[in-house]
Amino acid sequence: MANQLNSDLFKSMLNKIEKKVDYADFRVSDSQNTSITMKDGKIQEIRSGSDFGSAIRILKDGAWGSAFTTDLSKMDEMIETALKLSGALKSDVQLAEVQPHVDEVKLKAKIRPVDVSIEEKKEIMTEANHAATIPMVVSTTVSYVDAEGSNLFLSTEGASIKTEESRVALFLNAVAAKENIIQFGHNSTGGARGFEVLQREDIEKFGRKAAEKAVRLLDASSPPSGKFPVIMDCKLSGVFIHEALGHASEADLILQNDSILKDKMGTQIGSSLVTIVDDASMDAFGYYPYDAEGVKTGENVLVEKGKLVSFLSSRETASKLGISSSGNARSKVGDQPIVRMSNTYLKPGDLDFEELIEDISHGIYLKGSRGGQVDTGKGIFQFNAAESFKIENGEVETPLRDVSLSGNILEILNHVTGLGKDFKMSQGFCGKAGQAVPVGDGGPHVRVSEATVGGSG
């Protein structure tokens, strides 16, 4: 791994073209990845292998040229290709100024995923599957993924950054059935660390929780439709913040006129209780210390006490908007960096769960997410909760199934009237422009004074 990330080799190649271009950067990645899928207790697929890649971006006369190779012996060809492309295109790209860093970030993992046998990884999956195999559960799927790698970033501005990263995650889906009713339960765990994140987890509880959720939903009632006070749990509030606000704050969507937040910088877009942050530097699944353009990451406050104060950006989009890059250019080495979220969350408040619900006479408690859709341009959304309950006179009562939450993003943010003191981050992968990146999202329990609820089945 270290031999292929020889910074001197890539620096010498940058030096050869430095005077021919306005800007250039190299990204090099050497990683090892494993994914295992278990269906109904039987291993269906194991994928394990190494990936090496090197990419160069060249900016010349306002136009990008880029190329990628997995073969070190073809580096000269790759550079020539990028030079030709940059010379063949006409554009007006400019980059926001950044501080070029020289840094080396070591692996945070205590137990490296590459040092854990496939058998041990299968054992933890088997344990989760066994815990989820309870009466009424007719099918289970357990997925394990890990990745460990080294990355190198070099630029003609003087940046030289080596980083080591690892991630581990476990996902479980349980299907319960009774007569003609089928329901689902899901759970996930993991982090941007080593295998220790799963060893610390109560795997029996992890699997049982997903299964019990699926079984519980079999006897749940159909939901009422209309406008109600709602409580979103930590997982659903995280998904809402990611999908509804996070994507709308991405600078490329702002520039494409495809965001409800366009022209709203500095304005009040939500309740004064609402503070929303994207932070790639925090210890969560979307962690990375530097983005794909060598920009150092940190806490980016997007919404502060209800006021929109920042966007997520790359160097190019930041330049067009007249702001500083937020360090949110992300992609695999073989893809073009685009604006992406990292760990996006709603800051917690100071209320206990009982305090959030005590004044609700007729409302809905929504837990988890089974997906949905968002139109960032129109500012509308629709999510399907994984599990829901009626709230009657300040008490959580009847379980409900197939419940949807829909509405206008900014209306919901303005209707936030209480935040729990609890806080939880979840893990997952976010897709955009055909690229998937690991992300974290989270928040506390959230009380919304009025939202549209209906059946999603």
GUNUZA-92426 format. One record per residue (C-alpha): residue in one letter; x, y, z. Coordinates in steps of 0.1 Angstrom, whole numbers, plus 5000, padded with zeros to 4 digits. Each point is the difference from the previous one (the first is absolute). Example, Ala and Ser with C-alpha at 12.3 -4.5 7.8 and 13.67 -1.06 7.14 Angstrom:
2
a512349555078 s501450344993 
END
This chain:
457
m500050005000 a502750255010 n502149944968 q497150104977 l499450315021 n503650134995 s499450385002 d503450074984 l499049834968 f496850204997 k501750335010 s502549964973 m497349944974 l498150325012 n503250194998 k500349914963 i496750164991 e499850285026 k501050284975 k497649874973 v496950035021 d498250245023 y499349735026 a500349625004 d499549745027 f500649635004 r497849765020 v501349655007 s498149735019 d501049655011 s497349815019 q498849665011 n496349935001 t497849725012 s496249954996 i498149705012 t496349934995 m498149745020 k496449904991 d497949795025 g503249895018 k501949894969 i502850194984 q499050124965 e503050204990 i503550105012 r502050274982 s503550085012 g502750184981 s502350294995 d499550314979 f502750244988 g499450314980 s501750334991 a498350304985 i501250344988 r498050324995 i501450284980 l498650354998 k501250204970 d498450324986 g496949945021 a499449654988 w500449675018 g501749694986 s500149685020 a501149644996 f500249695021 t502149685000 t500449695021 d503549934985 l503050205012 s501949934968 k497450204981 m500350325020 d501650204971 e497149904977 m497650115027 i501550345003 e500250054962 t496349914998 a499050265027 l502150274983 k498449944966 l496550015016 s500750325018 g501250164968 a497049884980 l497350145022 k498950365006 s498750105034 d500550265027 v500749795031 q501650185029 l500949865034 a499550165034 e503350055018 v500949755027 q502949935023 p502249734985 h500749745028 v502949775006 d498749735023 e499949635008 v497049855017 k500449655015 l497449725003 k497650035029 a499149635001 k501049805030 i499349674982 r500750034963 p497349844979 v502749834978 d501349835032 v496649845006 s499349674983 i497049944977 e498949735025 e499850255029 k498150254978 k497549724991 e499749905037 i498750355010 m497649994971 t498849655011 e499450135035 a497950294987 n498049774978 h499449765028 a498750285022 a497650124973 t498649654992 i497050025023 p496449874995 m498250184971 v503250104984 v500249834966 s503150144985 t503250195011 t502850174981 v503250095017 s502750214982 y503550075011 v502350264984 d503550125009 a502650224983 e503550095009 g502350214979 s502750264996 n499550324979 l502450264986 f499250354989 l502550234983 s499550334982 t502050264981 e499150245028 g502249805024 a497549775017 s501449665011 i497649805021 k500149635009 t497049855018 e499149655012 e496349925006 s497949705009 r496349935002 v497949715013 a496249954998 l497449745006 f496450024986 l497149775008 n496549974984 a497349775014 v496849914983 a497049895020 a496849864986 k496549905012 e497249904977 n500250264972 i501950265019 i503850054996 q502050255020 f503750095003 g502550095027 h503450154994 n503150085021 s503550124994 t503250065019 g503650094992 g502550284999 a503150164984 r502249785022 g501149645001 f498349675008 e499850105036 v496850204993 l498249674994 q501749825030 r498750285022 e496449954987 d497549785017 i499449794969 e497249795015 k498150325009 f500850154965 g498449704982 r497149955023 k499050374998 a499649994962 a498049685002 e497750115028 k499250324981 a498949804969 v497849765022 r498550295019 l498950174967 l497949694991 d497350105025 a500350374995 s497150214988 s499750214969 p500850365007 p497650305000 s500550264973 g500250375005 k502050265018 f501349905035 p502750105025 v502849754994 i503149875019 m502949884978 d502549765016 c503850054997 k500249794968 l497250174982 s501150355010 g503449914986 v498649874967 f497850314997 i502950245006 h502249814976 e497549964972 a497950325003 l502550265012 g503449854993 h499549944963 a498450344996 s503150175015 e502349854975 a501650284979 d499749824967 l496249975004 i499950375010 l501950104968 q497749774979 n497050195015 d498849675014 s499850095037 i497350165022 l502950175018 k501250214970 d500050375009 k499249925036 m503550045015 g499850205033 t496249965003 q497949825026 i499049664985 g499149825032 s499150025036 s502650165023 l500549655015 v501449874968 t503849984996 i501349774973 v503649894995 d502149814974 d503349885015 a502349764982 s502550025028 m497849845027 d500249645010 a497249864979 f499549794969 g500450294975 y503450105015 y502950134978 p502850245011 y500550164966 d497750014971 a500849904964 e501550344994 g502350005030 v497850245020 k500249935038 t496649915014 g498350135032 e496650105013 n497950184974 v496950165015 l497350014973 v497150145021 e500650195032 k497050055023 g497749984969 k502150234978 l501749874968 v503750095004 s501949774977 f500049764970 l502049684993 s502550074972 s503049894980 r502750254989 e498350054966 t496550065014 a501350215028 s501750234975 k496850044981 l498150095031 g502850235015 i500449795031 s502849785015 s500049624992 s498449805028 g502149694993 n497149804985 a501449894966 r499949625001 s500349714977 k501949684994 v503450054982 g498549904967 d497150255001 q499950374998 p499750175035 i496550145005 v498350175030 r498949755026 m498949985036 s502149835027 n498549985035 t496950215000 y497950055032 l497650215019 k501450125034 p498149875030 g498050205025 d499349965037 l496749815002 d499249655012 f497949784978 e497150035025 e500250384998 l499849994962 i496749815000 e498350115032 d497950284983 i499049804969 s496449885003 h499849844965 g503349954981 i502349754983 y503449875011 l502149904970 k503149785003 g502649914974 s499750034962 r499249774971 g501050254974 g498150274981 q500750284976 v500950375000 d499650274974 t502750255011 g498950264974 k496450015011 g500949945036 i497649715006 f500649655014 q498349675008 f501549745024 n498749675011 a500649935037 a501249655010 e497749995030 s497550235015 f497650045030 k497050225009 i500650255028 e496950045021 n499950255029 g503750015004 e500549624999 v501449774972 e497149764991 t498949804970 p502749884976 l499550114963 r501449864968 d500850144965 v500050365011 s501250284978 l501250355010 s499850274973 g500150374996 n502050314993 i503650005013 l500050355013 e496549975016 i501249705019 l503250185012 n497850295011 h497749775019 v502749855022 t498950075036 g502149775021 l503349814998 g501049705022 k503249995019 d500849664985 f502149974969 k500849724976 m502049974968 s499149734974 q502249874971 g499349954964 f500950074964 c498850304980 g499649994962 k500450304977 a500950024963 g500749635000 q502550025028 a499549865035 v501850125031 p499849905037 v498150255021 g498750055035 d496850175010 g498350065032 g498350225026 p497849985031 h496349935003 v498250294984 r496550145007 v498350164970 s496850195007 e498349914968 a500849764971 t498149804974 v499749645008 g498549724979 g500249644989 s502949904978 g499049654992 
END
